């Protein structure tokens, strides 16, 4: 009877150890382990103005499963074909639910919630994605040129 009690107690301690310590061993992914394809902007004329967005692919170069939870996009500047620009500072968030296994790629896209009065020539963007277990990672921070039609 005593042996059984000690065995159950030892099993309980081992289980408790794994429940407390295991989360600290979870896989962590850094920006260096995520490959980003070139950002491909799109502009779609609509009766309300222009719908603007972009798409890209991410490749999980790590050995961990990676789950994208949300995207945060900041549109800092909007450049018109004339060369004039408007500093917008527009920030938007969107929900994601995309899982990438190690060495797997996945497509992502985003369209701004509002229409724009004019067709842009360039966008100054910052794109951040929040991943489970890795936190928020800046995927892109720079200028995207939009080809003329």
trRosetta pair geometry for C-beta under 8 A, 3 or more apart (Angstrom, degrees):
i j d omega theta_ij theta_ji phi_ij phi_ji
1 4 5.8 -55 -153 34 32 111
1 5 6.6 32 151 -19 65 106
2 5 5.5 -54 -150 36 36 113
2 6 6.3 33 154 -16 68 105
3 6 5.8 -56 -148 40 31 108
3 7 6.2 32 153 -21 66 107
4 7 5.6 -53 -146 36 31 113
4 8 6.4 30 155 -17 65 105
5 8 5.9 -55 -148 37 29 109
5 9 6.2 29 153 -18 64 109
6 9 5.5 -55 -143 40 32 113
6 10 6.1 33 157 -20 66 106
7 10 5.8 -52 -144 37 29 110
7 11 6.3 30 155 -18 63 106
8 11 5.7 -54 -146 38 30 111
8 12 6.3 34 152 -21 63 106
9 12 5.6 -54 -149 35 30 114
9 13 6.5 30 153 -18 64 104
10 13 5.7 -53 -148 35 32 111
10 14 6.5 32 153 -18 64 105
11 14 5.7 -53 -148 37 32 111
11 15 6.3 33 153 -18 65 107
12 15 5.7 -55 -147 38 30 112
12 16 6.2 31 154 -19 65 108
13 16 5.6 -53 -144 38 31 113
13 17 6.3 39 153 -25 64 104
14 17 5.6 -50 -150 31 31 116
14 18 6.7 26 154 -14 63 104
15 18 6.0 -57 -151 38 31 107
15 19 6.4 30 153 -19 65 108
16 19 5.7 -55 -146 36 32 112
16 20 6.3 21 159 -11 66 109
17 20 6.2 -67 -149 42 26 102
17 21 5.7 -6 169 7 67 120
18 21 6.3 -63 -120 53 25 92
18 22 4.9 38 179 -41 66 117
19 22 6.5 -23 -106 20 14 114
20 23 7.8 -74 173 21 24 99
21 24 5.9 -63 -169 35 52 111
21 25 6.9 41 144 -17 78 108
22 25 5.7 -66 -156 36 41 109
22 26 7.5 67 150 -50 68 79
23 26 5.8 -18 -163 -20 46 114
26 133 5.4 -117 139 -141 131 127
27 62 7.0 129 170 147 122 131
27 63 7.0 -137 -135 87 134 77
27 64 3.2 163 144 -106 150 132
27 65 7.4 118 54 35 147 61
27 133 6.6 55 76 143 69 145
28 64 7.6 151 37 -27 16 164
28 133 6.7 -136 -101 152 52 93
28 134 6.2 128 -160 -105 58 73
29 33 5.1 -120 -160 77 83 132
29 34 6.9 77 159 -47 118 100
29 60 7.5 -53 -134 -147 148 92
29 62 4.7 -108 -115 -26 100 163
29 64 5.6 -132 -61 59 104 130
29 66 5.6 17 -27 -100 168 113
29 131 6.4 -48 62 109 126 154
29 133 7.3 77 11 103 93 98
29 134 4.3 -38 56 -98 90 138
29 137 7.8 -59 108 -52 96 151
30 33 5.4 95 57 7 67 101
30 34 7.9 -142 103 -2 41 91
30 134 7.5 -159 -71 -153 29 111
30 137 7.7 147 -172 -115 35 128
31 34 6.0 -68 -155 37 40 106
31 137 5.1 170 -84 -162 83 113
31 138 6.8 -4 -107 58 136 70
32 61 8.0 -87 132 74 57 130
33 60 7.2 15 144 -166 91 56
33 61 4.8 -148 -168 73 59 91
33 62 3.9 47 170 -60 138 94
34 58 5.8 -21 -171 -164 103 105
34 59 7.1 148 -163 72 51 52
34 60 6.6 -21 -109 -107 72 47
34 61 6.5 -157 -79 18 20 94
34 62 7.7 -18 -59 -18 65 101
34 66 7.6 149 -93 -155 105 168
34 137 6.6 105 20 129 152 153
34 139 7.2 -78 122 -116 136 83
35 58 7.1 142 76 -162 53 50
35 59 4.0 -10 58 55 106 107
35 61 5.5 88 -20 -39 98 119
36 39 7.9 -2 158 -55 114 78
36 56 6.0 5 -171 164 88 133
36 57 7.5 155 -156 82 44 53
36 58 5.9 -18 -101 -105 66 70
36 59 7.9 -148 -63 21 27 77
36 139 5.5 136 -96 -176 142 89
36 140 6.3 -172 159 -62 159 95
37 40 7.9 -15 118 -20 110 100
37 56 5.1 177 66 -166 89 77
37 57 4.1 49 0 45 131 90
37 58 7.7 -113 4 -63 83 32
37 59 7.9 92 -40 -17 86 98
38 56 7.1 -143 98 -121 29 97
39 54 5.2 1 -180 180 98 135
39 55 7.8 149 -160 73 56 33
39 56 5.0 -41 -105 -71 57 122
39 125 7.3 -168 176 63 168 144
39 127 7.5 164 -102 -8 133 148
39 140 5.7 69 -54 -132 131 169
39 144 5.0 -76 97 -106 126 128
40 54 6.2 148 78 -161 45 75
40 55 5.0 -24 65 62 102 82
40 56 6.5 161 14 -75 79 61
41 52 7.2 -15 -171 -167 105 86
41 53 7.2 162 -154 95 62 36
41 54 4.6 -40 -100 -96 56 91
41 123 6.4 147 -104 16 145 128
41 144 5.1 128 -42 141 122 128
41 145 7.8 -155 20 92 132 29
41 146 4.8 -77 90 -97 138 91
42 52 7.4 166 87 -151 55 43
42 53 5.5 -11 57 67 94 81
42 54 6.7 166 11 -93 74 36
42 55 7.0 31 -13 -4 115 98
42 111 8.0 -47 71 -98 107 94
43 50 5.4 -10 -168 -176 97 119
43 51 7.2 151 -158 78 45 53
43 52 5.5 -6 -106 -103 75 75
43 119 5.6 83 170 -146 151 92
43 120 6.7 -167 -91 41 134 81
43 146 5.9 60 -23 -169 124 142
44 50 6.9 145 70 -162 42 65
44 51 4.4 -14 60 58 99 105
44 52 8.0 -163 24 -69 69 34
45 50 5.9 -39 -102 -104 49 75
45 119 7.5 -37 -82 -80 88 113
46 49 6.3 4 65 60 90 42
46 50 6.8 151 22 -106 83 22
46 51 5.4 63 -14 -22 129 99
46 115 6.1 -106 64 -121 124 134
48 115 4.3 139 114 19 107 169
49 115 3.6 133 57 148 112 113
49 116 5.3 -170 147 77 129 33
49 117 5.1 -74 -127 -94 126 29
49 118 7.7 -40 -162 -15 102 24
50 115 6.2 136 56 -169 35 83
50 116 4.7 -36 63 64 96 90
50 117 7.6 -16 15 76 93 10
50 118 7.0 -31 7 112 132 19
50 119 5.2 145 -82 -92 159 62
50 120 7.5 -170 104 -3 148 77
51 111 6.0 2 173 -167 104 121
51 112 7.5 -176 -163 56 61 82
51 115 5.9 -51 -75 -110 59 81
52 111 7.1 148 88 -152 35 70
52 112 5.3 12 72 19 86 119
52 116 5.6 22 -13 2 125 128
52 120 6.2 47 -113 14 144 124
52 123 7.3 148 169 -75 134 140
53 109 6.4 53 150 174 125 91
53 110 5.5 -164 -156 100 99 49
53 111 3.3 -55 -72 -98 138 62
53 112 6.2 -157 -79 -2 72 66
54 109 6.9 -165 100 -147 41 66
54 110 6.1 0 55 56 75 85
54 123 7.7 -132 -51 63 128 151
54 125 7.4 -38 0 -73 156 173
54 127 8.0 -101 79 -75 136 140
54 144 6.5 -28 -103 174 141 171
55 107 6.5 -2 -175 -174 110 100
55 108 6.7 167 -154 91 63 49
55 109 3.9 -21 -101 -99 90 93
55 110 7.7 166 -83 17 50 57
56 107 7.7 163 91 -152 31 60
56 108 5.7 -15 65 63 75 95
56 109 7.7 151 18 -85 54 53
56 127 7.9 116 23 112 145 170
56 139 7.5 149 90 150 150 131
56 140 7.4 168 -46 -33 171 140
57 105 5.2 16 174 -178 116 115
57 106 6.9 164 -153 80 73 31
57 107 5.4 -43 -97 -98 79 57
57 108 7.1 151 -105 16 27 78
58 68 7.7 115 52 -60 155 138
58 100 6.8 -110 102 -49 103 162
58 105 6.7 168 87 -149 40 67
58 106 5.8 -14 59 57 88 81
58 108 6.2 34 -7 -8 105 123
58 129 7.7 -56 -69 23 158 165
58 139 7.1 -70 -92 -134 118 128
59 100 7.7 180 -151 -174 29 146
59 103 7.4 -6 -180 -161 97 36
59 104 7.3 -169 -147 100 65 28
59 105 4.3 -31 -94 -91 80 87
60 64 7.6 -113 179 75 121 65
60 65 8.0 13 174 -146 163 27
60 66 4.6 -174 -114 20 130 133
60 100 4.0 158 -23 122 131 123
60 101 6.9 176 67 90 143 25
60 102 5.9 -114 117 -121 112 31
60 103 6.6 -60 85 -14 80 15
60 104 5.6 10 38 54 111 70
60 105 7.6 -164 11 -81 70 37
60 106 8.0 35 -20 1 100 101
61 103 7.0 54 -120 -94 39 54
62 66 6.7 105 48 -51 121 119
62 102 6.2 -102 94 -118 55 88
63 102 5.1 12 -140 -114 32 142
64 102 6.5 113 39 -75 21 97
64 133 7.6 -125 161 103 144 141
65 99 6.4 -4 179 -172 103 103
65 100 7.3 162 -162 84 56 47
65 101 5.7 -29 -111 -115 79 54
65 102 7.1 -71 -71 -33 46 74
66 99 7.1 154 84 -157 47 54
66 100 4.7 -15 64 61 99 96
66 131 5.6 -33 -167 -154 90 133
66 132 7.8 161 -164 50 44 82
66 134 7.0 0 -134 -10 95 141
67 97 7.8 -14 -172 -155 97 50
67 98 7.2 163 -154 86 54 44
67 99 4.7 -18 -102 -102 81 79
67 100 7.7 -177 -79 21 35 65
67 131 6.3 131 72 -159 50 73
67 132 4.2 9 66 19 110 120
67 133 7.8 81 38 17 95 100
68 71 7.5 20 173 -59 117 85
68 96 4.3 -40 124 117 102 139
68 97 7.5 -154 84 -101 75 7
68 98 4.5 4 46 58 112 95
68 99 7.7 -152 19 -73 70 33
68 100 7.5 49 -17 -6 98 103
68 106 7.6 -151 4 85 132 145
68 108 7.4 -79 137 -95 174 128
68 129 5.3 -38 -139 178 107 124
68 130 7.4 109 -160 75 60 49
68 131 5.8 -44 -97 -98 50 75
69 95 7.4 -56 163 -153 58 67
69 96 5.9 101 122 65 12 88
69 97 7.4 30 -125 -90 43 54
69 129 8.0 137 46 175 61 77
69 130 4.8 -52 61 98 105 97
69 131 6.7 158 3 -114 90 20
69 132 5.9 111 -44 -50 115 79
70 93 6.1 1 176 -172 119 100
70 94 6.6 165 -160 86 73 45
70 95 5.6 -44 -105 -116 83 43
70 96 5.6 -180 -90 18 22 88
70 129 7.2 171 89 -153 44 57
70 130 4.7 13 53 39 88 114
71 93 7.0 157 84 -156 54 52
71 94 4.8 -6 56 59 100 95
71 96 5.6 84 -24 -35 93 121
71 108 7.2 143 -81 -175 142 128
71 110 5.9 -132 118 -83 152 134
71 127 6.9 -23 -166 -165 102 87
71 128 7.2 147 -160 83 53 51
71 129 5.3 -23 -103 -102 71 76
71 130 7.8 -143 -70 14 28 76
72 91 6.9 -2 -176 -169 91 98
72 92 7.6 172 -152 89 50 42
72 93 5.2 -17 -103 -103 72 80
72 127 7.7 149 80 -159 54 40
72 128 4.4 -14 60 65 100 103
72 129 7.7 -172 21 -79 71 30
72 130 7.4 63 -12 -26 104 98
72 136 7.2 -2 20 -145 129 126
73 91 7.1 165 88 -150 49 51
73 92 5.3 -10 60 61 96 87
73 93 7.7 177 20 -84 70 31
73 94 7.6 20 -1 3 108 105
73 110 5.7 158 -47 141 148 157
73 112 7.6 -121 100 -90 141 79
73 125 6.6 -32 -163 -158 92 104
73 126 7.2 155 -157 81 44 56
73 127 5.6 -5 -107 -107 78 70
73 128 7.7 -166 -73 28 37 68
74 89 7.3 -25 -169 -156 98 44
74 90 7.1 156 -157 84 50 49
74 91 4.8 -15 -102 -99 78 83
74 125 6.9 141 78 -159 58 52
74 126 4.3 2 53 52 107 104
74 128 8.0 35 -4 1 98 103
75 78 6.6 32 161 -62 115 92
75 88 5.2 -7 108 77 97 136
75 89 7.7 -24 84 36 62 3
75 90 4.4 -4 54 61 103 103
75 91 7.8 -162 22 -72 66 36
75 92 7.9 22 -5 6 101 101
75 112 6.9 1 -34 -96 146 133
75 123 6.2 -59 -139 -164 96 107
75 124 7.3 106 -168 72 53 61
75 125 6.0 -23 -104 -101 58 74
76 87 6.7 -32 164 -149 66 76
76 88 6.8 149 165 54 13 80
76 89 6.3 29 -130 -83 52 48
76 124 4.3 -64 67 104 103 108
76 125 7.1 -166 12 -84 87 21
76 126 6.7 67 -30 -9 111 98
77 85 5.3 4 -176 179 107 127
77 86 7.1 156 -156 79 60 43
77 87 5.4 -32 -100 -106 79 58
77 88 6.7 169 -98 13 21 83
77 122 7.8 -1 109 109 100 96
77 123 7.3 157 84 -162 63 40
77 124 3.7 35 43 26 98 125
78 85 6.4 153 77 -159 47 72
78 86 4.8 -15 59 59 101 94
78 88 5.4 59 -14 -28 108 122
78 116 7.0 -169 -156 -137 147 141
78 120 5.4 -98 -165 -108 85 121
78 123 6.4 -5 -110 -112 58 70
78 124 7.9 -109 -51 23 33 82
79 83 7.1 -22 -172 -149 101 28
79 84 7.5 162 -153 89 59 37
79 85 4.5 -30 -99 -98 68 98
79 120 6.4 83 64 -165 54 90
79 121 5.2 -72 109 65 92 92
79 122 3.8 7 50 55 127 97
79 123 7.3 -139 22 -65 84 29
79 124 7.5 84 -21 -23 103 92
80 83 7.0 -35 76 32 78 21
80 84 4.9 2 41 64 119 84
80 85 6.9 -162 7 -84 76 41
80 86 7.7 62 -30 -8 100 95
80 118 5.6 -1 -118 122 108 144
80 119 7.9 95 -141 79 71 54
80 120 6.7 -88 -95 -126 43 50
80 121 6.0 58 154 3 18 105
81 119 7.0 22 -26 89 113 95
81 121 4.5 135 -83 -60 53 123
81 148 7.1 77 -116 -100 124 109
83 121 7.9 -30 -73 51 38 152
90 112 7.4 35 128 -142 141 126
90 114 8.0 -109 -152 36 147 124
92 112 6.4 155 3 -134 158 69
92 113 5.8 175 -127 -4 143 109
94 110 6.1 -174 17 -125 152 103
96 108 7.3 -15 -120 -127 135 109
96 129 7.0 -8 19 -147 156 103
98 106 5.1 143 173 154 129 155
98 108 7.1 -119 9 -86 166 93
100 104 4.6 -169 -167 85 79 104
100 105 7.1 6 -137 -123 124 8
100 106 5.0 -119 -81 -13 108 121
101 104 4.4 73 57 -7 74 137
108 129 7.7 -67 -133 -89 165 140
110 127 7.7 174 21 -125 149 115
112 116 7.6 52 76 -37 144 101
116 119 7.6 126 97 -91 116 25
116 120 6.6 4 116 -36 163 98
119 146 7.7 -144 165 110 88 144
120 123 5.8 52 144 -61 154 86
120 146 5.6 95 99 15 85 147
121 145 7.1 -22 155 -151 68 72
121 146 5.8 -150 -159 52 25 96
121 148 7.5 -6 -121 -73 89 85
122 143 5.6 -5 -176 -171 117 104
122 144 6.7 157 -158 79 64 47
122 145 5.3 -29 -101 -105 88 56
122 146 6.5 -156 -77 7 33 84
123 143 7.2 156 81 -153 43 55
123 144 4.8 -10 58 56 93 100
123 146 7.0 67 -11 -36 94 109
124 142 7.3 -91 -145 158 67 26
124 143 5.3 -29 -99 -96 70 73
124 144 7.9 180 -85 17 24 71
125 140 6.3 20 103 110 106 111
125 141 7.5 -134 105 -126 58 34
125 142 7.1 -8 59 65 73 42
125 143 7.7 130 19 -110 74 23
125 144 5.8 8 11 -2 121 116
126 138 6.7 -48 -170 -142 93 107
126 140 7.1 -174 -144 97 34 64
126 141 4.6 18 -116 -113 83 82
127 138 7.3 112 80 -163 52 60
127 139 4.6 -52 103 63 102 105
127 140 4.3 30 36 47 110 95
127 141 7.5 -144 28 -64 62 54
128 136 5.2 23 170 -179 119 105
128 137 6.7 166 -154 81 74 33
128 138 5.2 -41 -97 -99 85 55
128 139 6.5 169 -106 5 26 84
129 136 7.2 170 88 -147 29 62
129 137 6.0 -20 63 60 78 84
129 139 5.4 48 0 -37 104 124
130 135 6.8 -66 -142 170 76 33
130 136 4.7 -33 -93 -90 78 75
130 137 7.8 148 -99 13 30 67
131 134 3.9 4 83 51 118 114
131 135 6.9 3 55 51 77 27
131 136 7.9 155 15 -93 67 26
131 137 6.3 6 3 5 113 114
134 137 6.2 -17 133 -36 116 119
138 141 5.5 -3 174 -37 127 115
